[in-house]
Amino acid sequence: MKSAWRGAIVRVLFGFFACLFFGMLSEKTFLLLFLYTLGLLCYQLYELYRFHNWIRRSGRSLPPDSTGIWGDVFDAVNRLQKKQRKSKKRMQQALARIEESTSALSDGVIMADNTGRLEWWNHAAGDLLGLVKPVDRGQALTNIVRTPEFFRYFSQKRFGDSLIIQSPAKEGSYLEFQTTLYSKNDHLIFVRDVTRLHLLEQMRKDFVANASHELKTPLTVIKGYLETLDMFKESLPERMQKGVHNMSTQSNRMELLIEDLLLLSRLESNQRADSDQWHNVSDLIQVICDAAKVFKNSEHYLTWDADEESAIYGSYSELYSAFSNLVVNALKYSPGGGEIDISWQVNQDGGVFRVQDNGLGIDPRFIPRLTERFFRVDKGRGSDTAGTGLGLSIVKHVLHHHDSKLEINSQLGFGSTFSCHFPRSRVQHPTLPEVVLIDKDAS
């Protein structure tokens, strides 16, 4: 390229001096220089015209024959076009392979823009959701999947957890949605048929609920006879008195377990014992603390703090069950004389119910499993701290019903802190602006 430029400059200067020399001889220097400059300009315009015509044909033909700088320009552009065509072909092949591989997936894959409008989907997603190309391209996904659960999941961007709902295209089928944001908040959505898993889970729930319900009748009979025997325990031998006492204790534990299982089954099946209403937080905590004071004989320093003007929107029975479970756990795992602090705090994000103790503490590696059913950190704990193992699982489900989440912070030997974070829409306080509530059942 440098040699071409040197040659072009040499030719232009040679022509200029030649015109200057002959112009001085013929006394027409200006005329010759003008004609020489005009010729150079016409030549450049001609080559530019040829280049433009060639580019307009997208370089599908061979480049025009030329020399000098223009010849190098034609050759360079021709090489770039060939390289671009090869790169484009490789990209098309890679894209075709990606489409073939995603089409072979049994799970659905959907790409939507930042507003939720469909851009692309594979065959599995089309079958699972009943999508038709190109009719549904550009449609909002919430117009395709018309369920209140999916609308809240997608509009509120609750993409931390997956969502399982009934299929809008196949009756009796259930789909799991997992969404990831990428680029400029575009959506990459995976859809999976979980009908079999859902039916198995439903079977498990029905079995637990039915078994727990059926166990209540024989347990009631057993407790009745034990209470009768306890009335005449003075006339029984000492060994039998101890046996009756142990059986009464274990039957009470079994009754608590059955009640917790039935409550958990109702929570999982979304059977609400009462409707959501506004409740004064201070009054609710006061009732829980009054009941907690007689839970154990050992002394505890129980303090609580809540604004009397603060209110929470939800089911009273469910909120009472969740909050009392956290307080009772703190009492169980705090030694005599331990301090338990209960508080309710309001901020711009919502409200936080917090229970803090200075008890035994929990190894951080066990924290993710605390809300599992029947999970016990200390397998060999005594009867003084033995519970049903369902308390924190109930708390998790109650908070899920109230669009909230549970946060656990703990360290062995330094106590634990359980925090229930409620969204702004479920908290009322004079310092916070009013929020319009959306009825889930009506949506």
Backbone torsions as a table, in degrees:
resi	resn	phi	psi	omega
1	MET	NA	-39.6	179.1
2	LYS	-65.2	-40.3	178.5
3	SER	-64.4	-36.3	178.4
4	ALA	-64.4	-41.8	178.6
5	TRP	-66.6	-40.3	178.2
6	ARG	-62.6	-43.2	179.0
7	GLY	-62.7	-40.5	-179.3
8	ALA	-65.4	-42.3	179.9
9	ILE	-64.9	-40.6	178.9
10	VAL	-61.7	-43.0	-179.0
11	ARG	-65.9	-40.3	179.8
12	VAL	-65.8	-42.8	179.6
13	LEU	-67.7	-38.6	177.7
14	PHE	-61.5	-45.2	178.6
15	GLY	-63.9	-38.5	-179.0
16	PHE	-64.2	-47.1	-179.7
17	PHE	-68.8	-33.5	177.7
18	ALA	-63.9	-44.5	178.1
19	CYS	-63.6	-37.9	179.5
20	LEU	-66.0	-40.5	-179.2
21	PHE	-66.5	-52.2	-179.2
22	PHE	-68.1	-29.0	177.9
23	GLY	-67.4	-35.9	179.1
24	MET	-70.1	-34.3	177.9
25	LEU	-70.0	-38.3	-176.4
26	SER	-98.3	1.6	-178.7
27	GLU	58.9	31.4	176.7
28	LYS	-130.0	48.5	-175.3
29	THR	-63.4	-46.8	-177.5
30	PHE	-62.4	-41.4	-178.4
31	LEU	-64.2	-45.6	-179.5
32	LEU	-65.0	-40.9	178.0
33	LEU	-64.5	-38.1	178.8
34	PHE	-64.2	-46.2	-180.0
35	LEU	-65.0	-37.0	179.2
36	TYR	-65.4	-43.9	179.1
37	THR	-65.2	-40.5	178.5
38	LEU	-63.2	-39.0	177.8
39	GLY	-64.1	-43.7	177.2
40	LEU	-60.0	-42.2	-179.8
41	LEU	-64.5	-43.2	179.0
42	CYS	-63.4	-38.9	178.7
43	TYR	-63.1	-44.4	-179.6
44	GLN	-64.9	-40.8	177.7
45	LEU	-64.5	-36.5	178.4
46	TYR	-65.3	-45.9	178.8
47	GLU	-65.1	-37.1	177.6
48	LEU	-65.5	-37.4	177.0
49	TYR	-63.0	-44.6	178.5
50	ARG	-63.6	-39.7	179.7
51	PHE	-65.6	-41.6	-179.6
52	HIS	-64.4	-45.5	178.7
53	ASN	-61.1	-39.3	-179.2
54	TRP	-67.4	-42.3	179.7
55	ILE	-65.9	-38.0	-179.8
56	ARG	-61.4	-27.9	176.8
57	ARG	-84.7	14.2	178.2
58	SER	59.0	24.8	176.9
59	GLY	67.3	22.9	-178.9
60	ARG	-74.1	-20.7	178.5
61	SER	-101.6	171.7	178.1
62	LEU	-68.4	149.1	-180.0
63	PRO	-67.7	149.9	178.1
64	PRO	-60.5	148.7	176.6
65	ASP	-75.0	130.7	179.4
66	SER	-159.1	166.6	179.5
67	THR	-124.2	174.3	176.8
68	GLY	68.2	-146.4	-176.5
69	ILE	-64.0	-42.0	-179.1
70	TRP	-64.0	-35.5	175.8
71	GLY	-62.8	-42.2	176.7
72	ASP	-65.1	-37.9	178.5
73	VAL	-63.2	-45.6	178.8
74	PHE	-60.4	-43.1	-178.8
75	ASP	-66.5	-41.6	-178.6
76	ALA	-65.1	-44.1	179.0
77	VAL	-65.7	-38.1	178.8
78	ASN	-62.7	-41.1	177.6
79	ARG	-64.3	-42.0	178.6
80	LEU	-62.7	-39.0	179.3
81	GLN	-66.7	-39.5	177.3
82	LYS	-64.0	-42.6	179.0
83	LYS	-63.9	-39.2	178.8
84	GLN	-66.1	-40.3	179.1
85	ARG	-64.3	-38.9	178.2
86	LYS	-66.7	-42.6	179.1
87	SER	-63.9	-41.4	178.1
88	LYS	-63.6	-38.9	179.0
89	LYS	-65.8	-41.9	177.7
90	ARG	-63.1	-41.2	179.1
91	MET	-64.9	-40.4	178.3
92	GLN	-64.4	-38.9	177.8
93	GLN	-66.3	-42.1	178.6
94	ALA	-64.1	-41.8	178.3
95	LEU	-63.8	-40.3	178.3
96	ALA	-63.2	-39.4	178.3
97	ARG	-66.5	-39.3	178.1
98	ILE	-63.5	-43.9	179.1
99	GLU	-64.4	-38.7	178.1
100	GLU	-65.2	-41.9	-179.1
101	SER	-68.3	-41.5	178.6
102	THR	-69.9	-30.5	176.9
103	SER	-68.3	-27.3	-179.8
104	ALA	-80.3	-11.7	-179.7
105	LEU	-70.0	143.5	174.7
106	SER	-79.4	-19.9	177.0
107	ASP	-90.6	147.0	179.8
108	GLY	-81.1	142.3	177.1
109	VAL	-127.0	127.2	-177.6
110	ILE	-128.8	137.1	173.1
111	MET	-114.1	126.7	179.3
112	ALA	-131.3	154.0	-179.3
113	ASP	-77.6	-173.7	-175.3
114	ASN	-69.8	-13.9	175.9
115	THR	-96.4	-2.5	178.8
116	GLY	91.3	13.9	178.9
117	ARG	-88.2	138.0	-174.1
118	LEU	-67.8	133.2	176.1
119	GLU	-114.7	-39.4	-178.0
120	TRP	-159.3	149.8	174.6
121	TRP	-154.6	156.3	179.6
122	ASN	-90.6	178.4	-175.5
123	HIS	-63.6	-38.5	-178.5
124	ALA	-63.0	-42.2	178.2
125	ALA	-64.3	-38.2	177.3
126	GLY	-62.5	-41.0	179.3
127	ASP	-69.7	-41.0	-176.3
128	LEU	-70.4	-35.2	-175.8
129	LEU	-108.6	-2.6	-179.6
130	GLY	70.8	34.8	-179.8
131	LEU	-82.5	143.5	-177.7
132	VAL	-126.3	127.8	175.5
133	LYS	-91.7	143.7	-7.4
134	PRO	-93.5	14.3	-173.1
135	VAL	-59.9	-44.8	-173.8
136	ASP	-87.1	-4.7	178.7
137	ARG	-67.1	129.2	-177.1
138	GLY	92.8	-8.5	178.0
139	GLN	-77.2	148.3	175.0
140	ALA	-71.2	135.6	-177.3
141	LEU	-62.8	-31.5	178.8
142	THR	-69.2	-16.3	173.3
143	ASN	-82.7	-19.3	178.3
144	ILE	-86.9	-47.7	179.0
145	VAL	-100.5	95.9	-173.2
146	ARG	-98.1	73.0	174.4
147	THR	-131.3	145.5	179.7
148	PRO	-60.1	-37.2	-178.8
149	GLU	-62.6	-45.0	-178.6
150	PHE	-69.0	-36.0	179.5
151	PHE	-62.5	-43.9	178.3
152	ARG	-67.1	-41.8	-179.5
153	TYR	-60.2	-42.5	-174.1
154	PHE	-83.6	-43.0	-176.6
155	SER	-71.9	-34.7	179.4
156	GLN	-90.7	1.0	176.3
157	LYS	54.8	50.7	177.0
158	ARG	-87.4	65.6	-172.4
159	PHE	-93.2	4.1	178.0
160	GLY	-68.8	-33.9	178.9
161	ASP	-117.8	155.5	177.0
162	SER	-78.3	161.9	-179.3
163	LEU	-122.7	132.2	177.8
164	ILE	-115.2	121.8	179.2
165	ILE	-140.0	169.5	176.2
166	GLN	-69.9	145.2	-179.9
167	SER	-69.3	134.0	177.3
168	PRO	-75.9	-12.0	-176.1
169	ALA	-107.9	-31.4	-176.5
170	LYS	-122.3	116.5	-179.7
171	GLU	-68.0	136.3	179.6
172	GLY	87.1	-3.4	179.7
173	SER	-101.3	152.1	179.2
174	TYR	-125.4	138.2	-176.5
175	LEU	-119.2	144.5	175.1
176	GLU	-109.5	128.2	-179.5
177	PHE	-109.1	130.2	172.6
178	GLN	-127.6	125.3	-172.7
179	THR	-121.2	137.8	177.0
180	THR	-128.8	135.8	176.3
181	LEU	-91.1	139.4	178.1
182	TYR	-145.0	168.8	179.6
183	SER	51.6	-125.3	-178.5
184	LYS	-95.8	61.0	180.0
185	ASN	61.6	27.0	170.5
186	ASP	-72.5	161.0	-172.9
187	HIS	-111.7	130.1	170.4
188	LEU	-113.4	114.3	-170.2
189	ILE	-117.3	129.7	175.8
190	PHE	-107.9	131.1	-178.7
191	VAL	-120.2	129.7	-176.9
192	ARG	-132.0	139.1	176.4
193	ASP	-80.0	113.4	-178.5
194	VAL	-118.2	30.3	-177.5
195	THR	-58.5	-46.2	-177.8
196	ARG	-63.3	-45.7	179.0
197	LEU	-63.9	-38.7	179.9
198	HIS	-64.7	-43.2	179.4
199	LEU	-64.2	-39.3	177.3
200	LEU	-64.7	-41.7	178.3
201	GLU	-65.0	-40.5	177.9
202	GLN	-65.0	-37.4	177.5
203	MET	-63.5	-40.8	178.3
204	ARG	-63.2	-45.2	179.5
205	LYS	-61.5	-44.3	179.8
206	ASP	-63.9	-39.3	179.7
207	PHE	-64.1	-45.9	-179.6
208	VAL	-62.5	-44.4	-178.8
209	ALA	-64.9	-46.0	-178.3
210	ASN	-67.5	-43.1	-179.9
211	ALA	-63.9	-41.8	179.4
212	SER	-64.5	-40.8	179.5
213	HIS	-65.4	-41.9	-179.1
214	GLU	-69.2	-28.3	-179.6
215	LEU	-73.9	-18.6	-176.9
216	LYS	-64.8	-39.1	-177.0
217	THR	-66.0	-54.5	178.4
218	PRO	-62.8	-32.9	179.2
219	LEU	-66.6	-38.3	177.3
220	THR	-61.8	-40.2	178.2
221	VAL	-64.7	-45.1	-179.7
222	ILE	-61.5	-44.3	180.0
223	LYS	-63.9	-36.0	178.2
224	GLY	-62.3	-45.6	178.5
225	TYR	-66.1	-38.0	179.4
226	LEU	-66.0	-38.5	177.3
227	GLU	-65.6	-35.9	177.0
228	THR	-65.6	-45.0	178.0
229	LEU	-63.1	-36.0	-179.3
230	ASP	-66.5	-28.6	178.4
231	MET	-66.7	-28.6	-178.0
232	PHE	-114.7	30.4	-175.3
233	LYS	-66.7	-23.5	179.9
234	GLU	-66.1	-27.7	-179.1
235	SER	-88.1	-1.5	-179.8
236	LEU	-95.2	154.1	174.8
237	PRO	-61.3	156.1	-176.6
238	GLU	-59.9	-39.8	179.8
239	ARG	-64.1	-38.4	178.7
240	MET	-70.2	-35.2	177.6
241	GLN	-60.3	-42.3	177.9
242	LYS	-64.6	-39.3	178.4
243	GLY	-65.1	-42.1	178.2
244	VAL	-63.2	-40.1	179.2
245	HIS	-63.3	-44.7	179.4
246	ASN	-64.3	-42.0	179.1
247	MET	-64.3	-37.7	177.9
248	SER	-64.5	-41.9	179.3
249	THR	-62.2	-46.8	-178.6
250	GLN	-69.3	-33.7	177.7
251	SER	-68.4	-34.5	175.6
252	ASN	-65.8	-40.6	177.0
253	ARG	-63.2	-41.1	179.0
254	MET	-65.6	-36.4	178.3
255	GLU	-64.1	-42.6	176.9
256	LEU	-62.0	-41.0	179.3
257	LEU	-63.1	-43.1	179.7
258	ILE	-65.5	-40.8	178.4
259	GLU	-63.5	-41.1	178.2
260	ASP	-65.8	-39.3	178.0
261	LEU	-64.4	-41.7	178.1
262	LEU	-65.6	-40.8	177.4
263	LEU	-63.6	-43.6	-179.9
264	LEU	-64.2	-37.0	178.0
265	SER	-65.5	-39.6	177.9
266	ARG	-65.5	-39.1	179.1
267	LEU	-65.5	-42.0	-179.0
268	GLU	-67.9	-31.6	-179.6
269	SER	-91.9	7.9	177.7
270	ASN	60.4	29.4	174.1
271	GLN	-85.3	110.6	-176.0
272	ARG	-89.6	128.4	177.2
273	ALA	-69.9	-31.9	176.2
274	ASP	-148.4	163.5	-177.3
275	SER	-83.1	161.2	179.2
276	ASP	-71.4	133.5	177.2
277	GLN	-145.8	171.2	175.6
278	TRP	-82.8	132.4	179.7
279	HIS	-130.6	141.2	177.1
280	ASN	-72.0	123.0	-175.9
281	VAL	-66.2	-40.1	-178.3
282	SER	-61.2	-43.8	179.2
283	ASP	-64.7	-39.8	-179.7
284	LEU	-64.1	-44.8	-179.8
285	ILE	-67.4	-35.7	178.8
286	GLN	-61.0	-44.6	179.2
287	VAL	-62.4	-42.9	-179.4
288	ILE	-64.8	-41.3	-179.1
289	CYS	-68.1	-38.1	177.7
290	ASP	-62.5	-39.9	179.1
291	ALA	-72.4	-32.0	-177.2
292	ALA	-73.0	-25.6	-176.5
293	LYS	-64.1	-26.4	-178.9
294	VAL	-102.8	11.2	-177.4
295	PHE	-70.5	-40.9	-178.8
296	LYS	-131.5	155.1	179.9
297	ASN	-79.6	-31.0	-179.1
298	SER	-65.1	149.8	-174.5
299	GLU	-81.1	135.4	174.6
300	HIS	-133.3	147.1	174.1
301	TYR	-93.6	101.4	-175.4
302	LEU	-105.0	116.9	178.3
303	THR	-125.1	149.8	178.1
304	TRP	-146.0	154.5	-177.7
305	ASP	-146.7	124.3	178.8
306	ALA	-154.7	138.3	178.8
307	ASP	-67.8	129.7	-178.1
308	GLU	-68.3	-17.2	-178.4
309	GLU	-95.9	2.0	-178.0
310	SER	-90.3	141.9	180.0
311	ALA	-134.0	155.4	179.1
312	ILE	-128.9	144.3	-177.3
313	TYR	-102.3	119.5	179.9
314	GLY	172.0	-168.7	178.7
315	SER	-85.7	124.4	-176.4
316	TYR	-62.4	-46.1	-176.8
317	SER	-64.5	-38.8	180.0
318	GLU	-70.4	-44.1	178.7
319	LEU	-63.6	-40.8	177.6
320	TYR	-61.2	-43.6	-179.3
321	SER	-63.0	-44.3	-178.2
322	ALA	-66.8	-49.7	-177.5
323	PHE	-64.7	-42.8	-178.8
324	SER	-66.4	-34.5	176.9
325	ASN	-60.8	-41.9	179.4
326	LEU	-67.1	-40.2	179.6
327	VAL	-67.4	-42.7	180.0
328	VAL	-64.3	-39.7	176.9
329	ASN	-60.8	-40.8	179.1
330	ALA	-64.0	-37.8	177.3
331	LEU	-65.9	-40.0	-177.9
332	LYS	-64.7	-41.6	-171.1
333	TYR	-103.0	18.3	173.5
334	SER	-113.7	132.4	179.8
335	PRO	-68.5	165.1	177.8
336	GLY	-55.3	132.6	-176.1
337	GLY	87.9	0.5	179.3
338	GLY	-70.2	154.2	-178.8
339	GLU	-100.6	130.6	178.5
340	ILE	-125.3	121.1	-176.7
341	ASP	-113.5	123.1	178.8
342	ILE	-113.1	130.8	-176.9
343	SER	-144.4	156.3	173.6
344	TRP	-129.7	121.1	-178.2
345	GLN	-122.5	141.5	-179.6
346	VAL	-116.1	134.6	174.9
347	ASN	-138.7	-174.5	-177.0
348	GLN	-67.0	-20.6	179.5
349	ASP	-87.9	-15.2	-178.9
350	GLY	145.4	-139.8	-179.1
351	GLY	-130.3	154.4	-178.9
352	VAL	-131.7	120.2	171.2
353	PHE	-96.6	123.4	-172.0
354	ARG	-128.7	134.0	174.5
355	VAL	-120.8	119.8	-176.6
356	GLN	-124.2	133.5	178.4
357	ASP	-133.2	168.0	176.7
358	ASN	-117.4	41.0	-175.5
359	GLY	-85.7	-141.2	-172.4
360	LEU	-68.9	-31.4	-177.2
361	GLY	80.8	169.3	-176.6
362	ILE	-132.8	137.6	174.8
363	ASP	-62.7	126.1	-177.0
364	PRO	-54.2	-26.3	-178.5
365	ARG	-71.7	-16.4	179.0
366	PHE	-93.5	-11.6	-173.9
367	ILE	-58.0	-43.9	-179.3
368	PRO	-60.7	-19.9	-176.5
369	ARG	-101.2	0.9	-173.8
370	LEU	-62.5	-30.5	-177.4
371	THR	-88.0	4.9	175.3
372	GLU	-74.6	149.7	178.0
373	ARG	-63.9	134.4	173.3
374	PHE	61.9	12.4	178.0
375	PHE	-74.7	131.5	179.8
376	ARG	-125.4	129.5	178.3
377	VAL	-71.4	-47.3	178.9
378	ASP	-106.3	103.8	-173.6
379	LYS	-63.8	-28.4	-173.8
380	GLY	-104.8	29.1	-176.7
381	ARG	-69.5	154.6	-175.6
382	GLY	-81.7	178.2	-177.4
383	SER	-69.9	-17.0	-179.5
384	ASP	-71.0	-24.8	177.4
385	THR	-115.0	4.3	-176.7
386	ALA	-69.9	132.0	175.7
387	GLY	-128.5	-164.8	-179.8
388	THR	-82.6	-16.7	-177.2
389	GLY	78.6	11.4	-177.0
390	LEU	-116.0	-2.3	-173.8
391	GLY	-58.4	-52.6	-177.7
392	LEU	-71.6	-27.5	174.1
393	SER	-65.5	-39.9	175.9
394	ILE	-64.0	-42.7	178.4
395	VAL	-58.6	-44.0	-179.3
396	LYS	-60.9	-44.6	-178.1
397	HIS	-69.4	-37.4	177.7
398	VAL	-63.4	-44.8	179.6
399	LEU	-64.8	-35.3	176.6
400	HIS	-62.5	-39.4	177.3
401	HIS	-63.9	-26.8	-176.8
402	HIS	-105.0	23.2	175.7
403	ASP	55.7	35.3	-174.0
404	SER	-123.5	176.5	-178.5
405	LYS	-141.2	155.4	-179.4
406	LEU	-105.5	130.8	176.9
407	GLU	-117.5	130.5	-176.8
408	ILE	-122.1	126.4	174.6
409	ASN	-126.8	127.0	-177.4
410	SER	-157.4	157.8	176.8
411	GLN	-150.4	137.2	-177.7
412	LEU	-55.2	128.3	177.1
413	GLY	83.3	-4.6	-176.8
414	PHE	-124.1	13.0	176.5
415	GLY	84.5	-176.6	-175.6
416	SER	-138.6	156.3	175.4
417	THR	-132.3	121.5	177.9
418	PHE	-111.2	122.7	-176.4
419	SER	-122.4	128.7	176.3
420	CYS	-105.4	113.9	-177.1
421	HIS	-97.1	116.8	-179.9
422	PHE	-103.9	141.5	-177.9
423	PRO	-70.5	163.8	-178.9
424	ARG	-58.6	-32.9	-176.4
425	SER	-67.9	-16.9	-177.3
426	ARG	-108.3	11.7	-177.9
427	VAL	-123.4	137.3	179.4
428	GLN	-126.8	130.5	-179.3
429	HIS	-157.5	145.1	-178.2
430	PRO	-57.8	-28.4	-177.6
431	THR	-83.1	-6.8	-177.9
432	LEU	-108.6	143.6	177.2
433	PRO	-68.3	155.2	-179.6
434	GLU	-67.6	144.8	178.1
435	VAL	-123.8	132.2	178.9
436	VAL	-77.9	122.8	-179.2
437	LEU	-84.0	144.0	176.5
438	ILE	-107.4	121.7	179.4
439	ASP	-71.8	120.1	-177.2
440	LYS	-62.9	-41.9	-175.4
441	ASP	-68.9	-27.3	-178.8
442	ALA	-88.0	-16.2	-176.9
443	SER	-77.7	NA	NA
